[in-house]
Amino acid sequence: MNEAAEAPIGFLVIDKPAGITSHDVVDGVRRRFRTRKVGHLGTLDPMATGVLPVSVGKATRLARYITDTTKEYTGAIRLGRDTSTCDAEGTPIGEEHAVDVDREQAARAMTGFVGTIRQAAPAYSAKKISGVPAHRLARRGVAVDPAPVEVTVTAFDLVGWDPPDLEFRVACSSGTYVRSLARDLGSRLETGGHLRSLVRTRSGPFRIGDAVPLEDAGPEHLRPPGQVLGDRPRVEVDDADLEYLGRGRAVRCPDANTPDGADVCVFDGNGRLVAVARVAGGWAHPKVVLI
């Protein structure tokens, strides 16, 4: 690919369709923008659709500064049977069970998953076991039992009831597997269950209303880095300081109230994010320079 010209810089919100991987989306953006500097911010399973944030150009170096990692989803769970992957793409496990529960019982069971909980990832997942993704081990026939980890679920609401299906909305921390919520809800209701469909409606500062189809994505859809990181302390510098930053040198932090150790966004006089720096002793030491 020709990268003689500097690649555009910013973040895309792609509306991922079902049937392709998150890496497929990254490859598609690479082709459209003619750059290898593309990455995604949070995997979506192939069957899932919705918000997939993608960083382009030097914005790939800013992902660690996006601290809002809350995810929100809508979808449907089918009660009555477990599957090998905890979703509709897996092989059914065991016999199908009657769904002998009502809406109130299902809603009450769902509230039991709200809060900080311990959750085991599905056997078919990207969760690494001794450095190997669990799904690779599972496909080799190796027994996979990922260790539970703490995740936070801030909402798990029942929004539609048509047994054996229920529609839900969930808000959760990064690292939460909605497929595991479906599996564990089925277990709690003693019916079994798996995820039938999933749409991610929010990933941190990126929302479904801003998403565009992959085939339509262009430079006009890039969100400037300064807009995405706008919740951080802001420092504005003049042309002389810009030259220092471009050489990787520290510049004076004009706000004496900014504490040591804080990361700040450094802007030029035109409102363009030019660096992220860490404050120490009244100086802003650049960590990522975009100019």
DOBAKOL-56514 format. One record per atom (N, C-alpha, C, O): x, y, z; residue in three letters. Coordinates in pm, whole numbers, plus 50000, padded with zeros to 5 digits. Each point is the difference from the previous one (the first is absolute). Layout:
N
XYZALA/...
***
This chain:
291
500834988050000MET/499175012050000MET/500875012550000MET/501085000050059MET/498465010349877ASN/500765012349992ASN/499685008850119ASN/498875004450017ASN/502144998150067GLU/499795008450115GLU/500925012149994GLU/500425005450103GLU/499904998849776ALA/500855011849985ALA/499325012150062ALA/500645008350064ALA/498034992649915ALA/499255010750063ALA/499574995450139ALA/499674988350019ALA/500355020950076GLU/499634996450136GLU/498554995450005GLU/499115006349941GLU/500654982750129ALA/498654994750012ALA/499145009550080ALA/500505007350086ALA/498194992949887PRO/499095007650084PRO/500104995250145PRO/500384988650027PRO/499275020050065ILE/500074996850143ILE/498615001650060ILE/499355010349979ILE/500184979850094GLY/498735001450068GLY/499384986650032GLY/500634989549987GLY/498115011050056PHE/499274988150039PHE/498734998749916PHE/499275009649979PHE/500504978349975LEU/498774996749929LEU/499094992150093LEU/500484992750087LEU/498225008649893VAL/499034991450067VAL/499334991949890VAL/499145005049928VAL/501274982450059ILE/499474991349897ILE/498794992350054ILE/500024995150113ILE/498945004049806ASP/498844991850032ASP/500284986149943ASP/499694997149884ASP/500894994350199LYS/500434986949950LYS/498804991249965LYS/499074998850080LYS/500944995249803PRO/498924990649966PRO/500284986350058PRO/501134997250043PRO/497874994349959ALA/500194986250045ALA/500794992249896ALA/499965003249881ALA/500764986750165GLY/500664990849908GLY/501445003049969GLY/500654992349929GLY/499895018850121ILE/501415002949979ILE/500655002750135ILE/499325003550096ILE/501994994949911THR/500735002250124THR/500395014850014THR/499935007749904THR/500484995850217SER/500505013550022SER/501265002549917SER/500235011149952SER/500604978450032HIS/501215001649920HIS/499655002249853HIS/500715007149929HIS/498204986850025ASP/499555002549862ASP/499695014949981ASP/500305005849896ASP/499095000350207VAL/499695014349992VAL/501295008149992VAL/500115009249920VAL/500874987350164VAL/501295006949996VAL/500624999049861VAL/500505009949947VAL/499474978249994ASP/500564998449865ASP/499265008749899ASP/500625005849911ASP/498054995050103GLY/499225008349910GLY/500355014750012GLY/500085007049899GLY/500124997850223VAL/500375014150021VAL/501415002449944VAL/500265010549942VAL/500634980050077ARG/501365001449943ARG/499955002149849ARG/500705008649946ARG/498464983749988ARG/499905001349854ARG/499395013449962ARG/500465006549906ARG/498514997750167ARG/499325012349963ARG/500885012350025ARG/499945009749925ARG/500874989850181PHE/500825011650036PHE/501454998549954PHE/500825009050020PHE/499504979649917ARG/501344997549947ARG/501095002050105ARG/500995007049977ARG/498804986950138THR/500995000650107THR/499914987350083THR/498934994150016THR/502235001750036ARG/500024988550091ARG/499705004150143ARG/499744991650086ARG/500315021549940LYS/499835004850138LYS/498525000850035LYS/499405010850001LYS/500024977750026VAL/498584999050036VAL/499874989550109VAL/500654989649995VAL/498525013150103GLY/499744990250105GLY/498595001850053GLY/499415010849986GLY/500034978850075HIS/498675001350058HIS/500105000950152HIS/500994995750059HIS/497995009850004LEU/499995002150144LEU/498934991150063LEU/498985005050048LEU/501244982049952GLY/499064991050065GLY/499324990649903GLY/499205004349917GLY/501124982950092THR/499504989949906THR/498504998150010THR/499425000350109THR/499954997649776LEU/498624995349991LEU/500014986249936LEU/500694997849901LEU/498554992850155ASP/499884986849939ASP/499435001149859ASP/499295009649970ASP/501014980849943PRO/499475000649862PRO/498485001449993PRO/499515007249912PRO/499724986250176MET/498555001049991MET/499465013450049MET/498875003749968MET/501945003650111ALA/499555012650057ALA/500105011449899ALA/500814999549907ALA/498365010650111THR/500015011849914THR/500135012550086THR/499964999350123THR/500205012049810GLY/499995012750071GLY/501365006550014GLY/500884998149916GLY/499285009650190VAL/501135009250017VAL/501334992650010VAL/500234992250093VAL/500645010549810LEU/501384995450005LEU/500905012249977LEU/500175004249885LEU/500405001650222PRO/500895011649981PRO/501304995649935PRO/500564989650033PRO/499915018649874VAL/501234997049927VAL/500885012450001VAL/499545011149972VAL/501734987050061SER/500965011049998SER/500784999749869SER/500344989449949SER/499945022449998VAL/500675001349871VAL/501215009250015VAL/499935010350067VAL/501184985749869GLY/501215008250003GLY/500585000550140GLY/499964990150074GLY/500595021349963LYS/500655001250130LYS/499014999150116LYS/500424999150116LYS/498285001349856ALA/499014998150106ALA/500094986150061ALA/499514997850111ALA/501134992749818THR/500174986650057THR/500835000550128THR/499934990850081THR/500855019749937ARG/500855001250119ARG/499275006250118ARG/500565001450108ARG/498185002349871LEU/499255007150105LEU/498984991250072LEU/499345004650093LEU/500524982949864ALA/498944991550055ALA/500104998950151ALA/498974999750068ALA/502244999849986ARG/500154998150145ARG/499525012150080ARG/499824999150121ARG/499985012249812TYR/499545012050070TYR/498475001549998TYR/499475009450057TYR/499864981449879ILE/498535000250002ILE/499564992050122ILE/499954987749995ILE/499735019250112THR/499784993450129THR/498564995550021THR/499744991550086THR/499325014049838ASP/498604995550012ASP/499854987449917ASP/499945000649877ASP/499984987950191THR/499934987349928THR/498654993150019THR/499874988149971THR/499135019250078THR/498674994050017THR/499444995449865THR/500115007149900THR/499314981150100LYS/499364994649879LYS/498504998750026LYS/499584996550110LYS/499615006249787GLU/498554998150009GLU/499544991749881GLU/500485001649888GLU/498574989550139TYR/499514990949897TYR/498494998450011TYR/499415002250106TYR/499984994049784THR/498654994649999THR/500084986549929THR/500924997549922THR/498114994050106GLY/500044986949935GLY/498904991050048GLY/499055004450065GLY/501094982949902ALA/498994990150039ALA/500694987450050ALA/501024995849946ALA/498394998350156ILE/500464987350056ILE/498914989749977ILE/498825002550025ILE/501584985949927ARG/499044989049985ARG/500204990450116ARG/501074994150016ARG/497905004350064LEU/500024990650111LEU/499644986049950LEU/499384998449895LEU/501004991650183GLY/499604986449969GLY/501134990849959GLY/499844987850007GLY/501315017749952ARG/501104991249958ARG/501325007550002ARG/500085011549957ARG/500954981850093ASP/501375005049992ASP/500604996349865ASP/499534990949932ASP/501525016650030THR/500774996449881THR/501485000350034THR/500415005550102THR/500394988549812SER/501444999050024SER/500695013550005SER/501005001650069SER/498475008249857THR/500625013349994THR/499225010450081THR/500395011750004THR/498534984150058CYS/499125008950077CYS/499235009749911CYS/499435009750049CYS/500554987649820ASP/499215008249909ASP/499364991149893ASP/500164987850001ASP/499125018649908ALA/499224992449901ALA/500864992949897ALA/499504991649927ALA/501805011750067GLU/500874993649902GLU/500604987050051GLU/500654992849925GLU/499125004150203GLY/500604988250058GLY/499154987549983GLY/498865000649954GLY/501724988150083THR/499314987149996THR/499134998550124THR/500495002350111THR/498244994049875PRO/499144998050117PRO/500594989650095PRO/500584990149957PRO/499255012450172ILE/500494991050103ILE/498824994250075ILE/499165007550051ILE/500754979549958GLY/498964993550078GLY/498615001649939GLY/499845004149885GLY/499184992550196GLU/498615000749957GLU/499455014150015GLU/500475007950082GLU/498534995149837GLU/499335012950013GLU/499074999650120GLU/499314990150023GLU/500685020850056HIS/499205000750122HIS/498785008949980HIS/500055009849925HIS/498884986850142ALA/498835008649999ALA/500325012950076ALA/500714999850100ALA/498755011449851VAL/500225013050065VAL/498815002550091VAL/499035006749964VAL/501084987850156ASP/498905000850095ASP/500245011350100ASP/499974998050121ASP/500285013949825VAL/500185012050082VAL/499205011349939VAL/499694999749880VAL/499955010250202ASP/499275011349946ASP/500915012349993ASP/501164999650040ASP/498275011149908ARG/500795012249979ARG/500595005150132ARG/501175004050003ARG/498064996050103GLU/500495005250128GLU/501164991750052GLU/500975005550052GLU/498944981349934GLN/501104991550045GLN/501275002649920GLN/501095000550056GLN/498755001249812ALA/501175002849917ALA/500625013450036ALA/501225001150012ALA/497955009250004ALA/500525013450034ALA/500704999850135ALA/501045006450017ALA/498394986550079ARG/500604999250133ARG/501354992949994ARG/500955004250066ARG/499134985249856ALA/501274992949985ALA/501055009049937ALA/501174999450037ALA/498445008949868MET/500945008849932MET/500605010250095MET/501185003549988MET/498025001550106THR/500535009950095THR/501114994150086THR/500845007450052THR/499184979449962GLY/501044993650080GLY/501385000949937GLY/501004997050065GLY/499075007049809PHE/501295001449933PHE/500505014349999PHE/501075002849946PHE/498175006450112VAL/500405014150002VAL/500945002350117VAL/499734995850113VAL/501375010949860GLY/501015002650101GLY/501344994349955GLY/500174996549883GLY/500775002450209THR/501284993649971THR/499844985050022THR/499714995650111THR/500494996749783ILE/499784985750006ILE/501234992749947ILE/500865005949934ILE/499224981450097ARG/501054991549944ARG/499414992349884ARG/498954993650012ARG/501745007149874GLN/499464994349877GLN/501084992149927GLN/501135004649987GLN/498514983549966ALA/500924992049918ALA/499695002449853ALA/498844999849959ALA/502195002349963ALA/499835001849856ALA/499534987049936ALA/500254989350055ALA/499065011449831PRO/499644987749928PRO/501244992349959PRO/501085005749982PRO/498764981250001ALA/501134991849955ALA/500485004649863ALA/501205000349974ALA/497865003449939TYR/500365005349868TYR/500055015250011TYR/499015006949977TYR/502174998250059SER/500175014550015SER/501475003349979SER/500844991149987SER/499445021950011ALA/501395004549983ALA/500765000050131ALA/501195003450003ALA/498154992950106LYS/500664999450131LYS/501204990649993LYS/499884988749954LYS/501285016250092LYS/501214991949988LYS/500214991150121LYS/499835004250115LYS/500544983349856ILE/500344990350103ILE/501434995549973ILE/500284993849898ILE/500625009450196SER/501434997349981SER/500495005849867SER/500824993949931SER/498665018050035GLY/500455007049881GLY/499334996149871GLY/500305005649894GLY/498774984750112VAL/499324995249878VAL/498535003750009VAL/499364997250102VAL/500065009049792PRO/498575003250002PRO/499164987450027PRO/500254989449943PRO/498765011950145ALA/499194988550040ALA/499344993349880ALA/499874987749998ALA/499705020249902HIS/499294994049888HIS/500894990749919HIS/499524990349942HIS/501795012650055ARG/500914991049928ARG/500124986650072ARG/500014989549937ARG/500085011150195LEU/500084987650077LEU/498714992049986LEU/500034987849983LEU/498825019250024ALA/498724993149991ALA/499844993049866ALA/499474988949993ALA/501005017549900ARG/499874993949868ARG/500934988049982ARG/499784991549913ARG/501265007850171ARG/500884988349996ARG/499474988550087ARG/500604989350007ARG/498275013150057GLY/499454989850086GLY/500535000250141GLY/499734990850078GLY/501055019649957VAL/500535001350136VAL/498915005550091VAL/499325009649966VAL/500524984350151ALA/499025004950097ALA/500415014050046ALA/501125002150046ALA/497965007349942VAL/500295014050032VAL/499105004550113VAL/498784998549994VAL/501825007250110ASP/499245004850115ASP/500615013250047ASP/500735000250099ASP/498965011049830PRO/500605012850038PRO/499685003750145PRO/498884998150046PRO/502115007250022ALA/499795004150140ALA/499105012350006ALA/500145009049918ALA/498954991550178PRO/499135011850013PRO/500815012450035PRO/501004999350071PRO/498555012149879VAL/500615012950032VAL/498895009750040VAL/498834997849969VAL/501565012850099GLU/499025010150041GLU/499665009349885GLU/500895005249933GLU/497824996850044VAL/499515009849904VAL/498885007850068VAL/499474995850103VAL/500175015449838THR/498945008350059THR/498875001749901THR/500205004349886THR/498604992250158VAL/498785001849920VAL/499175010850069VAL/499574998150113VAL/500215013149819THR/499265011150061THR/498514999649967THR/499205006550066THR/500424985849831ALA/498584998449966ALA/499854987149921ALA/500814997049912ALA/498144995550119PHE/499654988049924PHE/498474999350006PHE/499424993950089PHE/499955012549814ASP/498555002350003ASP/499284991449898ASP/500474998149888ASP/498394996750152LEU/499134992749909LEU/499105010149930LEU/499255007150066LEU/500804993549802VAL/499215009849925VAL/498974993649908VAL/499185007049940VAL/500874979850048GLY/499014993049917GLY/499914985550043GLY/501014993750031GLY/497775000949972TRP/499804986450049TRP/499094992449905TRP/498815003049990TRP/501764987249940ASP/499254991749905ASP/500614986050007ASP/500714996049908ASP/499004996550199PRO/500664987150024PRO/499984991149876PRO/498984999149931PRO/502154994250040PRO/501194998750086PRO/501015011349988PRO/501114998950052PRO/498545012049879ASP/500935011049980ASP/499715011550095ASP/498845002850032ASP/502225003650013LEU/499845012650073LEU/500955010249940LEU/501134996649963LEU/498435015750028GLU/500845010949951GLU/500535007750120GLU/499325001650101GLU/501905003249886PHE/500675006250114PHE/500785012349958PHE/500265002349881PHE/500125005650220ARG/500985010749986ARG/501014998150112ARG/499614997650115ARG/501685003549853VAL/501034998350102VAL/501045011149986VAL/500365003949889VAL/500125000950225ALA/501145009250006ALA/501024993550092ALA/499674995350108ALA/501585004449847CYS/500994992250074CYS/501415005349976CYS/500245008349912CYS/500674986750167SER/501405003949987SER/500654992549885SER/499494989949952SER/501645015350004SER/500794993149899SER/500414986450055SER/500324998750119SER/499684991249794GLY/500364986550044GLY/498824991350036GLY/500174988150025GLY/498635017849978THR/498804992250029THR/499564992449875THR/499955005849891THR/499744981550124TYR/499474992049890TYR/498484999150012TYR/499484994150095TYR/499815011949809VAL/498554999350003VAL/499554985749976VAL/498964995850050VAL/501824996649872ARG/499684985849981ARG/500004992650133ARG/499184991050023ARG/501745012750065SER/500054993650132SER/498805004050084SER/499474991950076SER/500085020749911LEU/498785004150071LEU/498814991649955LEU/499194995750082LEU/500715001849787ALA/498914991849948ALA/500074985950056ALA/499004994550044ALA/502194999749953ARG/500204986550054ARG/499664999350148ARG/499314990850045ARG/501195019050032ASP/499814999650145ASP/498565003050039ASP/499514994850100ASP/499805013749822LEU/498595002450027LEU/499204987249977LEU/499134996550080LEU/501164996449811GLY/499324987449975GLY/500244990050111GLY/499104992450036GLY/502125007650017SER/500314990950111SER/499215003850125SER/499474991350069SER/500475021749960ARG/499285004450120ARG/498514996949989ARG/499364996950101ARG/500075004149779LEU/498584997149980LEU/499744985049983LEU/498854995749991LEU/502244996450005GLU/499934985449985GLU/499334996049869GLU/499304989849992GLU/500925018249905THR/499464997049867THR/501104998149896THR/499764994849892THR/501465009650142GLY/501035001549898GLY/499705012349917GLY/498895005350005GLY/502084999149919GLY/499785011849917GLY/501245003949923GLY/501124996650038GLY/498665010749853HIS/501125004949920HIS/499625013249934HIS/498825003549989HIS/502195003749968LEU/499805013049936LEU/499514997849857LEU/500654993049922LEU/498235013150044ARG/499454998449865ARG/500415011449908ARG/500224997849881ARG/499905014550173SER/500435011449919SER/500605010550091SER/499705000450120SER/501165008249824LEU/500675010250081LEU/500355012149913LEU/500564998649891LEU/499115013250160VAL/500365012749935VAL/500705008650104VAL/499435002950105VAL/501805001349866ARG/500675009450090ARG/499585014149963ARG/500185004349886ARG/499255002850209THR/499495013449975THR/500945010950051THR/499865011749963THR/501104984450122ARG/500955009950051ARG/501284992950042ARG/499974989150057ARG/501165017449914SER/501304995550049SER/500765012350044SER/500585007149918SER/499434995550213GLY/500645012150051GLY/499345012349940GLY/498785001450009GLY/501995007749931PRO/499435012349943PRO/499374998149862PRO/499525009749941PRO/500494978150007PHE/499524997349864PHE/498604993750005PHE/499784990350072PHE/499295015549852ARG/498594995850008ARG/499454996249863ARG/500535004049896ARG/498424988150107ILE/499434994549878ILE/499505011049906ILE/500014998349878ILE/499565013150178GLY/499515010949915GLY/501085006149912GLY/499715006649901GLY/501574991150137ASP/501125005349922ASP/500604989649906ASP/500935003049925ASP/498534984850077ALA/500614989149923ALA/499645000749852ALA/498915004349963ALA/502034991349954VAL/499794999549856VAL/500344986049950VAL/500864993450058VAL/498495002049835PRO/500384987049942PRO/501445000449949PRO/500475010549956PRO/500204978250050LEU/501404999349955LEU/500155004949857LEU/500955007149969LEU/498104989149944GLU/500145003749859GLU/499825014949974GLU/500315004749890GLU/499195002750207ASP/499805014449983ASP/501075008350071ASP/500065012249982ASP/500794981450098ALA/500935007450086ALA/501025007649917ALA/500624994449909ALA/499555018350123GLY/500985008449932GLY/500595010150096GLY/499575000750115GLY/501415007249841PRO/500655009850087PRO/499015009650067PRO/500255004950110PRO/498624997849823GLU/499025009350058GLU/499344994450124GLU/499365007450075GLU/500774979549949HIS/499394993850117HIS/500964998850117HIS/499614995250107HIS/501635009049876LEU/500984999250109LEU/499675010150109LEU/499775011849973LEU/500224983450150ARG/499865009150115ARG/501395004450043ARG/500874991550022ARG/499385021549991PRO/501335004850039PRO/500394994550138PRO/499144999050088PRO/502124997549932PRO/500444995050131PRO/499675009450114PRO/499644995550109PRO/500495017549868GLY/499715009550107GLY/498574999650046GLY/499705002950116GLY/499394993549794GLN/498594998950037GLN/499764987750086GLN/499215000450094GLN/501494988649874VAL/499814987550073VAL/500645000650138VAL/499474994450096VAL/501685012649915LEU/500705000850127LEU/499715013150073LEU/500755004050089LEU/498175002549873GLY/499725013450051GLY/499715001150147GLY/499945011150053GLY/499864977550017ASP/499705000750143ASP/501265001250085ASP/499895001450122ASP/501284998249818ARG/501255001450075ARG/500375014850017ARG/499545008549924ARG/501314994550176PRO/500475013950014PRO/500645004749870PRO/500654992349930PRO/499165020350040ARG/500415005749872ARG/501105010350020ARG/499945008550089ARG/501084990649825VAL/501095009849999VAL/500125005249857VAL/500014992249905VAL/500095021250080GLU/500195005949868GLU/501395006049992GLU/500445006850092GLU/500244990749796VAL/501385004649986VAL/500145008849876VAL/499184999549908VAL/501875008650092ASP/500265008849885ASP/500924993149901ASP/500404988550019ASP/499955018549874ASP/500804994149893ASP/501384995750049ASP/500534989849956ASP/500055018050134ALA/501334996650050ALA/499974986850075ALA/500884991649983ALA/498095006550100ASP/499894987550075ASP/499674988349907ASP/500404988650026ASP/498885014249865LEU/499714989449904LEU/501294994149944LEU/500114988049978LEU/500885020749999GLU/501274995349946GLU/500704991050100GLU/500594989949963GLU/499345013850165TYR/500604991750104TYR/499304986450007TYR/500654989650008TYR/498015010749988LEU/499254987450006LEU/500354990949883LEU/500134987950017LEU/500015018149865GLY/500344992249883GLY/501324992750013GLY/500244990149931GLY/500625014850157ARG/501304993650025ARG/499934990850122ARG/501014994450042ARG/497785004250015GLY/499854991350116GLY/500435006350130GLY/500244992950098GLY/499875020549906ARG/500475006950120ARG/498845005350081ARG/498935003049946ARG/501274998250183ALA/498955004950091ALA/499795015049981ALA/500905007349958ALA/497874997050073VAL/499675014349995VAL/499375003850133VAL/499504991550073VAL/500545021249957ARG/499405004950124ARG/498504997450001ARG/499325002249900ARG/500184993150213CYS/498564998150016CYS/499425012950056CYS/500295003450115CYS/498895004049808PRO/499555013250045PRO/499064999550120PRO/499865010050071PRO/499484978749954ASP/499074999050113ASP/500734994450120ASP/500294988050006ASP/500015020650089ALA/500774995950118ALA/499224990450089ALA/500594993750088ALA/498095005249891ASN/499184991350084ASN/499954985649950ASN/499444991350067ASN/501145006249817THR/500004986349948THR/500974991650082THR/501195003250005THR/498334986050059PRO/500874992450091PRO/501034991649925PRO/499804996249884PRO/501305001150183ASP/501014991149942ASP/499384986249976ASP/499204995150079ASP/501204998949809GLY/499494986849966GLY/498775000249913GLY/499594989649947GLY/499805022250036ALA/498805000949916ALA/500384999949853ALA/501015005949960ALA/498184987449959ASP/500165000449855ASP/499135011349947ASP/498835001250037ASP/501745007049876VAL/499275011449945VAL/500024999449847VAL/500934994649940VAL/498035010950001CYS/499945001449855CYS/500595013649962CYS/499605010350053CYS/501344989549856VAL/500665012349958VAL/499465004049862VAL/500064992249905VAL/499425020050086PHE/499405005249877PHE/500815011749947PHE/500645007350076PHE/499314994349791ASP/500605012049943ASP/498965011149997ASP/498884998350047ASP/501515013349898GLY/499105011550000GLY/498784998349913GLY/499065007850010GLY/500944982149904ASN/498844997449913ASN/499064989350058ASN/499074995649933ASN/501195000450190GLY/499134990150063GLY/500274985849957GLY/499144991450016GLY/502055005949928ARG/500374986649954ARG/500824993150108ARG/500955005750053ARG/498684981949981LEU/500784992250096LEU/501344996649939LEU/500064993949893LEU/501035009950174VAL/501334997649945VAL/500804990250085VAL/501014994649953VAL/498575003050171ALA/500754990850086ALA/499184996650123ALA/499075007250037ALA/501294981750024VAL/499564996750136VAL/501254999850085VAL/500994993549966VAL/498985013750145ALA/501205001650082ALA/499684997150146ALA/498855000550043ALA/502194996450033ARG/499854997650144ARG/500685011350075ARG/501135003949969ARG/498185001550130VAL/500495011650075VAL/500924995550113VAL/499704990650074VAL/501435016249937ALA/500944997650110ALA/500765012950026ALA/500685005249911ALA/499224999850210GLY/500755011950038GLY/499675012349918GLY/500875008449976GLY/497884992749979GLY/499595011749923GLY/500324999049852GLY/499775009549925GLY/500774979250033TRP/500304997849859TRP/499134988949944TRP/499674990450070TRP/499965010949802ALA/499224989849931ALA/500944991949911ALA/500515005049900ALA/499724982450138HIS/500934991349929HIS/499214991549899HIS/499164991950040HIS/501115009849830PRO/499204993149899PRO/500174984850007PRO/501124994950010PRO/497744997849984LYS/499984985549993LYS/499624995149862LYS/500534990149950LYS/498545017249987VAL/499614997249863VAL/499975013249926VAL/499325009450042VAL/501424991649848VAL/500075012349921VAL/499384997249863VAL/500364990449933VAL/498705018050028LEU/499254997949876LEU/500475008949886LEU/499484999049889LEU/501505009650136ILE/500485009149896ILE/501384995549953ILE/500595006349912ILE/
***
